[in-house]
Amino acid sequence: MSNAYSQYKMDVCELNELKWFCFQYEKKKKIIRNTENKTEKIALTRDIEAIDSTFDLLAEDEMIIELLKKSVTNKNMPYEALGGVPMGRRQFYELRRRFFFLLQRIRRLAVVWEKLNDDN
């Protein structure tokens, strides 16, 4: 487990899964626009909503959210490549860690919610 993520009790495999989930953000949005498959559209929309809801929960200003979104949805987009981030590097990466922690929780709740709905 990365020392930076230890307070969130996330192991490396979970973190990597969440990163790759977010890297597909733009691809999923494009598929949603272009697919006729309703089931696929629903599943991908759920993924996009999970990511967007996580940004909403962070409740930071819009500029920071856009920079954070750029950082977590694009490979090789470190703090330094973003330019003009209105907070320090350490604070930005703490916000990024909190984003992944919240996204992990939202995805787990979605699974539980789906299971509860399937049982009814």
C-alpha positions in Angstrom: 0.0 0.0 0.0 1.3 3.4 -0.9 2.2 5.4 2.2 0.2 8.4 0.8 -3.0 6.3 0.5 -2.6 4.4 3.8 -4.9 6.7 5.7 -7.6 5.8 3.2 -6.9 2.0 3.6 -6.6 1.5 -0.2 -4.3 -1.1 -1.5 -2.3 -0.6 -4.8 -4.6 -2.9 -6.8 -7.7 -1.0 -5.8 -6.1 2.3 -6.6 -4.9 1.1 -10.0 -8.4 -0.2 -10.8 -9.9 3.2 -9.9 -7.2 5.0 -12.0 -8.0 2.8 -15.1 -11.7 3.3 -14.5 -11.2 7.0 -14.7 -8.8 6.9 -17.7 -11.8 5.5 -19.7 -14.0 8.6 -18.9 -13.8 10.3 -22.3 -14.0 7.0 -24.1 -17.2 6.1 -22.2 -18.7 9.5 -22.9 -18.0 9.0 -26.6 -19.5 5.5 -26.7 -22.7 6.8 -24.9 -23.1 9.5 -27.6 -22.6 7.0 -30.5 -24.2 3.7 -29.3 -27.8 2.5 -29.9 -27.3 -0.3 -27.4 -29.5 0.8 -24.4 -27.9 -1.7 -21.9 -24.4 -0.5 -22.8 -25.6 3.2 -22.6 -27.1 2.6 -19.1 -24.0 0.9 -17.7 -21.6 3.5 -19.1 -23.8 6.4 -17.9 -23.7 4.9 -14.4 -19.9 4.9 -14.6 -19.8 8.5 -15.7 -22.2 9.5 -13.0 -20.1 7.8 -10.4 -17.1 9.9 -11.4 -19.0 13.1 -11.8 -20.8 12.6 -8.4 -17.4 12.2 -6.8 -16.3 15.6 -8.2 -19.5 17.1 -6.9 -18.9 15.7 -3.4 -15.5 17.4 -3.2 -17.2 20.8 -3.5 -14.2 22.7 -4.4 -14.3 25.6 -6.9 -14.9 24.8 -10.6 -11.4 25.5 -11.8 -9.9 23.1 -9.3 -12.5 20.4 -10.2 -11.7 20.8 -13.9 -7.9 20.5 -13.2 -8.5 17.5 -11.0 -10.8 15.9 -13.7 -8.0 16.5 -16.2 -5.5 14.9 -13.8 -7.5 11.7 -13.0 -9.0 11.1 -16.5 -5.8 11.4 -18.5 -2.7 9.3 -18.3 0.6 11.1 -17.6 -1.0 14.3 -16.3 0.9 15.2 -13.2 0.4 18.4 -11.3 3.3 20.1 -13.1 1.7 19.5 -16.5 -1.6 21.1 -15.5 -0.3 24.6 -15.1 -1.9 27.3 -13.1 -3.2 25.1 -10.3 -4.3 27.5 -7.6 -3.0 25.4 -4.7 0.2 23.7 -3.8 1.3 20.4 -5.1 0.9 18.6 -1.8 -2.7 20.0 -1.4 -3.6 19.0 -4.9 -2.4 15.4 -4.5 -4.3 15.2 -1.1 -7.5 16.3 -3.0 -6.7 13.6 -5.6 -6.3 11.0 -3.0 -9.6 12.0 -1.4 -11.2 11.8 -4.9 -10.2 8.2 -5.3 -11.3 7.3 -1.8 -14.7 8.8 -2.4 -15.0 7.2 -5.8 -14.2 3.8 -4.2 -17.0 4.3 -1.7 -19.5 5.4 -4.3 -18.7 2.3 -6.5 -19.1 0.0 -3.5 -22.4 1.6 -2.6 -23.6 1.2 -6.1 -22.9 -2.5 -6.0 -24.8 -2.8 -2.7 -27.7 -0.7 -4.1 -27.9 -2.9 -7.2 -27.9 -6.1 -5.2 -30.7 -4.7 -2.9 -32.8 -3.8 -6.0 -32.2 -7.2 -7.6 -33.5 -8.9 -4.4 -36.8 -7.0 -4.6 
